[in-house]
Amino acid sequence: MNSVLAPSEVPLPPASGAWREGDPPGRRRWWERVEPLRLEAGGELPGVRLAFETWGRPAPDRSNAVLVLHALTGDSHAAGETGPGHPTPGWWDGLIGAGRALDTDRWFVVAPNVLGGCQGSTGPSSPAPDGRPWGSRFPFLTQRDQVAAEAGLADALGIDRWALVVGGSMGGMRALEWAVSYPERTRALLLLATAAAASAEQIAWAAIQLHAVRGDPRWNGGDYHDAAPGLGPHTGLGLARRLAHVTYRSEPELAARFGRSPQGAEDPWRGGRYGVESYLDHQAAKLVRRFDAGSYVTLTEAMNGHDVGRGRGGTRAALSRVRARTLVAGVDSDRLYPLSQQAELAAGIPAADRLRVIGSPRGHDGFLTEVEQVGPLVGELLG
């Protein structure tokens, strides 16, 4: 019989939900860069390491390699079950595997944890050269820095050209940077619910989340990784997650799922919660146990800095560099990355087909949940 822990019996979350040395590796593998990584904003990052997972087998000439890039709070565990080292199931499990759109009997699928992340790749929770967590000393990163690190991983795996690069949201930003920075290394490109540049409204939503994290007294300027369980910046990170999650879903979906109903027997007039409040509390509680506040800040700032046209003569000139056969898709109910942004990409990329629209009530998260619509797009590009 399953037992339910009382709130007082639930273990306190660690100061950081990051993967740490000594934790179970799960399916992760690692690649380490020998040379320091020169950063777009100046300076360099020594000791770069990327965690990654693979599925399937590479062809002798590596022509069957597919790069899958995750969104803000994702990681390398794109497919597979929960288990030691993997507290959550694969975030695109329905897309990757034998007989699925990314058929691992045919394709060699690679999913790295982004540079600046917290699930095995170098980030604020990682040891700096002096052995202490980077914390507040971790440098500002851009999407181009992250893609440059991933190019090193591709080199190490012997992959000169990806058969397909695919990503949504933040992963779509990196996928686009791959096709612009390394057009000769990207044969096909699938961009989902993403943009050529972060908009003012997207930066505004993100800025509120950054203030929530940094306003937590336990943030300690970013140096909290050695704090005891329960003493990390969980309140700030939880608030950021609640706000972000509202932008990830749609109003009609929240109305249909929760309406104005209270949570169980709770009375909102007497200190209780509405059902939708409980839902957001649940999302926040999950994230603080599997993510790092420093990585949340680092990656959010990198997303705010996203502009594919920076230093390239503007968006139109940058998009004209793409040589990959491209499909761009957005979600019809996405209020965070509206279809107008995907339309700009589809119109500006020379080899792009018409804009595709994913029908979903789930808002921005539709690119993750509507696998039955994303799968055929993958199939179109991989033939």
Secondary structure by P-SEA (a helix, b strand, c coil): cbbbbcccccccccccccccccccccccccccccbbbbbcccccccbbbbbbccccccccccccbbbbbbcccccccccccccccccccccccccccccccccccccbbbbbccccccccccccccccccccccccccccccaaaaaaaaaaaaaaaccccccbbbbccaaaaaaaaaaaaccccccbbbbccccccccaaaaaaaaaaaaaaaacccccccccccccccccaaaaaaaaaaaaaaaaccaaaaaaacccccccccccccccccaaaaaaaaaaaaaaacccaaaaaaaaaaaaacccccccccaaaaaaaccccbbbbbbcccccccaaaaaaaaacccccccbbbbbccccccccccaaaaaaaaaaaaac
